[in-house]
Amino acid sequence: MKQTMLLKLNPTEDQHQALLETMHQFNAAANYVAAMAFAEKSANKFELQKLVYGELRTTYKLAAQLAIRAISKASEAYKRDKSIQPTFKPEGAIVYDERVMSFKGLMTVSLLTIQGRVLVPFLMGGYQETRIESIKGQADLLYRNGTFYLAVTLDVTTPPPDETTDTLGIDLGIINLATDSEGESFSGEIVEKNRQRMHALRQRLQKRGTKSAKRHLKKLSGKQARFQKNTKHVISKRIVQKAKANGQGLAIEELRHIRSRTEARLRHSQRSRHSNWSFGQLRFFLSSKAALAGIPLHTVDPRNTSRTCSACGHCAKANRKSQASFVCQSCGFACNADINAAINISRAVVMQPIVSSGSRSGCDQIGA
């Protein structure tokens, strides 16, 4: 299984300058290659190499392998959308492979720059120390807020999936970010308050427009995304730990096209909140953590999971009384709507109605 780990580099002033100059030259070269690709309407790396290689070596002073990497970066970007000419920021990432990067000992990495190779120390905590032996293949040199990082690829061995007899269904949403079929929910209230606070702060700073305000805006860049990413890590970790402790597998809805499926049902006031949350990232964290823990995870068809009664199997739009409430129009079963959906997701793999009441933590039967 492939994973990515960040190593924080600790270069000297001269090394920092050499890396920054290399990054600027590399991305300027990539912009030149992208312009040629767009003009020639070609994403073929070999054809582009014939056209631009000499220029990259002489004008941009890139070493041979860095020139090849710049061609590859531009070609892949153009291939994604041939209707526009790709452009790269001066401090965009550089892809280093084993020809231009090597680790020296446990705390130093050798990187090729336009000024030659530099031996750069990096900081390593307990997390990195336990995974340093798993580093394989290429890495990305990143520059964030004046600090260089190396995003290295890890080749991690995953255990075979456990044998399970039960499934924990997970319903993903916005009000409750995740709800499992046993009744535990992870509220999105903290995330929403953070989003509103950051949005209001950015508006005030943009309106002020002073140099100090612009510095503050730059400092805030990415802060909300990091908060949300950490929240998803916490949620996915707790779900996987729970499934592991109970010997359960995991089931989630197929999230493809979830945004287009759900946008029509949103109130206008909910649209910013909805578009700001990445369902795919939470799913990725769940799947990767489940794989490392040896927990089987599968997706199910999301159609009608929120409209079907988990007690009798009756499916109707009228069952969903509100965003939070589910009341079956056939048998009278009442439940939190997210828990009801999660129970249906946990059972969807067998594709047969479940009549027995079973265990429904957090739900009550009304009517008879």
C-alpha positions as CSV (number, residue, x, y, z in Angstrom):
1,M,0.0,0.0,0.0
2,K,1.3,3.4,-1.0
3,Q,1.3,6.3,1.6
4,T,2.8,9.7,1.7
5,M,4.8,11.2,4.6
6,L,6.2,14.7,5.0
7,L,9.8,15.3,6.1
8,K,10.6,18.8,7.3
9,L,13.9,19.9,5.8
10,N,16.3,22.0,7.8
11,P,18.7,23.6,5.2
12,T,21.3,26.2,5.8
13,E,20.8,29.7,4.3
14,D,22.9,28.8,1.3
15,Q,21.1,25.5,0.8
16,H,17.7,27.2,1.2
17,Q,18.6,29.7,-1.5
18,A,19.9,26.9,-3.8
19,L,16.7,24.9,-3.4
20,L,14.5,28.0,-4.0
21,E,16.4,29.0,-7.1
22,T,16.1,25.5,-8.4
23,M,12.4,25.5,-7.7
24,H,11.9,28.8,-9.6
25,Q,14.0,27.6,-12.6
26,F,12.2,24.2,-12.7
27,N,8.7,25.8,-12.8
28,A,9.8,28.4,-15.3
29,A,11.0,25.6,-17.5
30,A,7.8,23.7,-16.9
31,N,5.9,26.7,-18.1
32,Y,8.0,26.9,-21.3
33,V,7.3,23.2,-22.0
34,A,3.6,23.7,-21.3
35,A,3.5,26.5,-23.9
36,M,5.2,24.3,-26.4
37,A,2.9,21.4,-25.7
38,F,-0.1,23.7,-26.2
39,A,1.2,25.2,-29.4
40,E,2.1,21.8,-30.8
41,K,-1.1,20.2,-29.4
42,S,1.0,17.4,-28.2
43,A,1.3,15.7,-24.8
44,N,3.9,13.1,-26.0
45,K,6.9,13.4,-23.7
46,F,9.3,12.0,-26.2
47,E,8.2,14.5,-28.9
48,L,8.3,17.4,-26.4
49,Q,11.8,16.3,-25.3
50,K,13.1,16.7,-28.9
51,L,11.7,20.2,-29.0
52,V,12.7,21.6,-25.6
53,Y,15.5,19.6,-24.0
54,G,18.3,21.8,-25.3
55,E,16.6,24.9,-24.2
56,L,16.0,23.5,-20.7
57,R,19.7,22.6,-20.4
58,T,21.1,25.9,-21.6
59,T,18.6,28.7,-20.8
60,Y,17.1,27.2,-17.7
61,K,20.4,25.5,-16.6
62,L,18.6,22.3,-15.4
63,A,20.5,19.1,-15.0
64,A,19.5,16.3,-17.4
65,Q,17.1,14.5,-15.0
66,L,15.5,17.7,-13.7
67,A,14.9,18.7,-17.3
68,I,13.2,15.3,-17.9
69,R,11.0,15.8,-14.8
70,A,10.0,19.3,-15.9
71,I,8.9,17.9,-19.3
72,S,7.0,15.2,-17.5
73,K,5.2,17.7,-15.2
74,A,4.1,19.9,-18.1
75,S,3.0,16.9,-20.2
76,E,0.9,15.4,-17.5
77,A,-0.8,18.7,-16.7
78,Y,-1.6,19.4,-20.4
79,K,-2.9,15.8,-20.8
80,R,-5.5,16.4,-18.1
81,D,-7.1,19.3,-20.0
82,K,-5.9,20.0,-23.6
83,S,-8.3,23.0,-24.0
84,I,-6.0,25.2,-21.9
85,Q,-2.3,25.9,-21.5
86,P,-1.1,24.8,-18.1
87,T,0.7,27.3,-15.9
88,F,2.8,26.6,-12.8
89,K,3.5,28.9,-9.9
90,P,7.2,29.7,-9.2
91,E,7.1,27.7,-6.0
92,G,5.3,24.7,-7.3
93,A,6.5,21.2,-6.4
94,I,9.6,19.5,-7.9
95,V,9.4,15.8,-8.4
96,Y,12.6,14.1,-7.3
97,D,13.3,10.5,-8.3
98,E,16.2,8.2,-7.3
99,R,18.5,9.6,-9.9
100,V,18.5,13.1,-8.3
101,M,17.8,12.2,-4.7
102,S,19.3,9.8,-2.2
103,F,19.2,9.4,1.6
104,K,22.5,9.6,3.4
105,G,22.2,8.0,6.8
106,L,19.1,8.5,8.9
107,M,18.9,12.2,9.0
108,T,20.2,13.6,5.7
109,V,19.0,13.7,2.1
110,S,21.0,14.6,-1.0
111,L,19.1,16.7,-3.5
112,L,20.3,17.9,-6.9
113,T,20.0,21.7,-7.5
114,I,21.2,24.0,-10.2
115,Q,24.2,24.7,-8.0
116,G,25.0,21.0,-7.6
117,R,24.1,18.5,-4.9
118,V,23.3,19.6,-1.4
119,L,23.2,17.5,1.7
120,V,20.2,18.7,3.6
121,P,19.3,17.5,7.2
122,F,15.7,16.9,8.0
123,L,13.8,16.8,11.3
124,M,12.3,13.4,12.3
125,G,9.8,12.6,15.0
126,G,8.6,9.3,16.3
127,Y,6.0,8.9,13.5
128,Q,8.7,9.4,10.8
129,E,11.2,7.2,12.6
130,T,9.0,4.2,12.6
131,R,8.4,4.5,8.8
132,I,11.7,5.7,7.4
133,E,12.6,2.2,6.3
134,S,9.5,2.1,4.1
135,I,10.5,5.0,1.9
136,K,10.5,3.9,-1.8
137,G,10.6,5.7,-5.2
138,Q,10.2,9.4,-5.9
139,A,9.4,12.3,-3.6
140,D,8.0,15.8,-4.0
141,L,9.9,18.9,-2.8
142,L,7.4,21.3,-1.4
143,Y,7.7,24.9,-0.2
144,R,5.2,26.2,2.3
145,N,5.3,29.5,4.2
146,G,9.1,29.7,3.9
147,T,9.8,26.0,4.9
148,F,10.8,23.2,2.6
149,Y,9.3,19.7,3.0
150,L,9.9,16.4,1.2
151,A,6.8,14.4,0.6
152,V,8.1,10.9,0.4
153,T,6.3,7.8,-0.8
154,L,6.0,4.9,1.6
155,D,5.5,1.3,0.6
156,V,3.6,-0.1,3.6
157,T,2.8,-3.8,4.0
158,T,-0.9,-4.3,4.8
159,P,-2.1,-7.4,6.7
160,P,-4.7,-9.7,5.2
161,P,-8.3,-8.7,6.0
162,D,-9.8,-10.2,9.2
163,E,-12.6,-12.6,9.1
164,T,-15.7,-10.8,10.2
165,T,-19.3,-11.9,10.8
166,D,-20.8,-8.4,11.4
167,T,-20.7,-5.1,9.5
168,L,-20.6,-1.5,10.9
169,G,-22.5,0.7,8.5
170,I,-21.3,4.4,8.2
171,D,-23.6,7.1,6.9
172,L,-21.7,10.3,5.9
173,G,-23.2,13.7,6.0
174,I,-22.8,17.4,6.7
175,I,-24.8,18.0,9.9
176,N,-23.4,14.8,11.3
177,L,-20.2,14.1,9.5
178,A,-20.4,10.4,10.2
179,T,-23.0,8.2,11.9
180,D,-22.6,4.5,12.5
181,S,-25.2,1.7,12.6
182,E,-24.8,1.4,16.4
183,G,-25.9,5.0,17.0
184,E,-22.6,6.9,17.5
185,S,-22.5,10.2,15.6
186,F,-19.7,12.7,14.9
187,S,-21.2,16.2,14.8
188,G,-20.1,18.7,12.2
189,E,-20.9,21.7,14.4
190,I,-17.3,22.4,15.4
191,V,-16.2,22.2,11.7
192,E,-19.1,24.6,10.7
193,K,-18.3,27.1,13.5
194,N,-14.6,27.1,12.4
195,R,-15.6,27.6,8.8
196,Q,-17.9,30.6,9.6
197,R,-15.3,32.2,11.9
198,M,-12.5,31.8,9.3
199,H,-14.8,33.2,6.5
200,A,-15.8,36.2,8.6
201,L,-12.2,36.9,9.5
202,R,-11.0,36.7,5.9
203,Q,-13.8,39.1,4.9
204,R,-12.8,41.6,7.5
205,L,-9.1,41.4,6.5
206,Q,-9.8,41.7,2.8
207,K,-12.0,44.7,3.4
208,R,-9.3,46.4,5.5
209,G,-6.6,45.8,2.8
210,T,-3.6,47.0,4.8
211,K,-0.2,45.4,4.6
212,S,-0.7,43.9,8.1
213,A,-4.1,42.5,7.0
214,K,-2.5,40.9,3.9
215,R,0.2,39.3,6.0
216,H,-2.5,38.0,8.3
217,L,-4.4,36.6,5.3
218,K,-1.3,34.8,4.1
219,K,-0.8,33.3,7.5
220,L,-4.4,32.0,7.5
221,S,-3.9,30.3,4.2
222,G,-4.7,26.6,4.4
223,K,-5.5,26.8,8.2
224,Q,-9.2,25.8,7.7
225,A,-8.3,23.0,5.3
226,R,-5.7,21.6,7.9
227,F,-8.4,21.8,10.6
228,Q,-10.8,19.8,8.5
229,K,-8.2,17.3,7.5
230,N,-7.3,16.7,11.1
231,T,-11.0,16.2,12.0
232,K,-11.3,13.6,9.2
233,H,-8.3,11.8,10.5
234,V,-9.8,11.7,14.1
235,I,-13.2,10.5,12.9
236,S,-11.8,7.8,10.6
237,K,-9.4,6.6,13.3
238,R,-12.1,6.2,15.9
239,I,-14.4,4.4,13.4
240,V,-11.7,1.9,12.5
241,Q,-10.7,1.4,16.1
242,K,-14.3,0.6,17.0
243,A,-14.7,-1.9,14.1
244,K,-11.4,-3.5,15.0
245,A,-12.4,-3.9,18.7
246,N,-15.7,-5.4,17.8
247,G,-14.5,-7.7,15.0
248,Q,-16.6,-5.9,12.4
249,G,-16.1,-5.0,8.8
250,L,-17.0,-1.5,7.4
251,A,-19.6,-0.5,4.9
252,I,-20.0,3.0,3.4
253,E,-22.1,4.5,0.6
254,E,-20.6,4.7,-2.9
255,L,-19.7,8.4,-2.9
256,R,-19.2,8.9,-6.7
257,H,-21.3,12.0,-7.8
258,I,-22.5,12.5,-4.2
259,R,-22.2,16.3,-4.6
260,S,-24.4,16.5,-7.6
261,R,-26.9,14.0,-6.1
262,T,-27.4,16.0,-2.9
263,E,-27.1,19.7,-4.0
264,A,-30.7,19.8,-5.3
265,R,-32.0,19.0,-1.8
266,L,-30.0,21.7,-0.1
267,R,-31.3,25.0,1.2
268,H,-29.5,28.0,0.0
269,S,-27.9,28.6,3.4
270,Q,-26.4,25.1,3.4
271,R,-24.6,25.3,0.1
272,S,-21.4,26.9,1.3
273,R,-21.2,24.3,4.1
274,H,-21.8,21.5,1.7
275,S,-19.3,22.6,-1.0
276,N,-16.6,23.2,1.7
277,W,-16.6,19.6,3.0
278,S,-14.6,16.8,1.1
279,F,-16.4,13.5,1.3
280,G,-13.8,11.8,-0.8
281,Q,-11.0,12.7,1.6
282,L,-12.8,11.2,4.5
283,R,-13.5,8.1,2.5
284,F,-9.8,7.8,1.6
285,F,-8.8,8.1,5.2
286,L,-11.3,5.4,6.2
287,S,-10.1,3.0,3.5
288,S,-6.4,3.5,4.1
289,K,-6.8,3.1,7.9
290,A,-9.0,0.1,7.5
291,A,-6.5,-1.5,5.2
292,L,-3.6,-1.0,7.6
293,A,-5.8,-2.5,10.5
294,G,-6.8,-5.5,8.4
295,I,-10.5,-4.5,8.4
296,P,-12.5,-5.3,5.3
297,L,-14.4,-2.3,3.8
298,H,-16.9,-2.2,1.0
299,T,-19.2,0.3,-0.6
300,V,-22.9,-0.1,-1.1
301,D,-25.5,1.5,-3.5
302,P,-26.7,4.7,-1.8
303,R,-30.1,4.7,-3.4
304,N,-33.0,4.8,-0.9
305,T,-30.8,4.1,2.2
306,S,-32.3,7.2,3.8
307,R,-35.9,6.4,2.7
308,T,-36.1,2.7,3.6
309,C,-37.3,1.5,7.0
310,S,-34.6,-0.5,8.7
311,A,-37.3,-2.4,10.7
312,C,-39.8,-3.5,8.0
313,G,-38.1,-2.6,4.7
314,H,-40.8,-0.2,3.5
315,C,-39.4,2.5,1.2
316,A,-41.1,5.8,0.6
317,K,-40.1,9.4,0.3
318,A,-42.7,10.3,3.0
319,N,-40.7,8.2,5.6
320,R,-38.1,10.9,5.8
321,K,-39.9,13.5,7.9
322,S,-37.0,15.9,8.1
323,Q,-33.3,16.0,7.7
324,A,-33.0,14.5,11.2
325,S,-36.1,12.5,11.6
326,F,-37.3,9.2,10.1
327,V,-40.8,7.8,10.7
328,C,-42.0,4.7,8.7
329,Q,-45.4,5.3,7.2
330,S,-46.0,1.5,7.2
331,C,-45.0,0.1,10.6
332,G,-44.6,3.4,12.6
333,F,-40.9,2.8,13.3
334,A,-39.2,6.0,14.4
335,C,-35.5,6.7,14.4
336,N,-32.8,9.3,13.9
337,A,-32.6,9.5,10.1
338,D,-28.8,9.1,10.0
339,I,-28.8,6.0,12.2
340,N,-31.6,4.5,10.1
341,A,-29.5,5.0,7.0
342,A,-26.4,3.6,8.6
343,I,-28.3,0.4,9.6
344,N,-29.5,0.0,6.0
345,I,-25.9,0.5,4.8
346,S,-24.7,-2.1,7.2
347,R,-27.2,-4.6,5.7
348,A,-27.1,-3.6,2.1
349,V,-24.3,-6.1,1.3
350,V,-26.8,-9.1,1.7
351,M,-29.4,-7.4,-0.4
352,Q,-32.4,-8.8,1.5
353,P,-34.9,-7.2,3.8
354,I,-34.3,-7.6,7.5
355,V,-37.6,-8.0,9.5
356,S,-36.1,-8.8,12.9
357,S,-35.8,-5.7,15.2
358,G,-32.2,-6.7,16.2
359,S,-30.1,-4.2,18.0
360,R,-30.9,-0.6,17.3
361,S,-29.0,1.6,19.7
362,G,-30.5,5.1,19.7
363,C,-33.8,4.2,18.1
364,D,-37.3,3.6,19.5
365,Q,-40.3,1.8,18.1
366,I,-43.6,3.8,18.1
367,G,-47.0,2.6,17.1
368,A,-48.0,-1.0,16.7
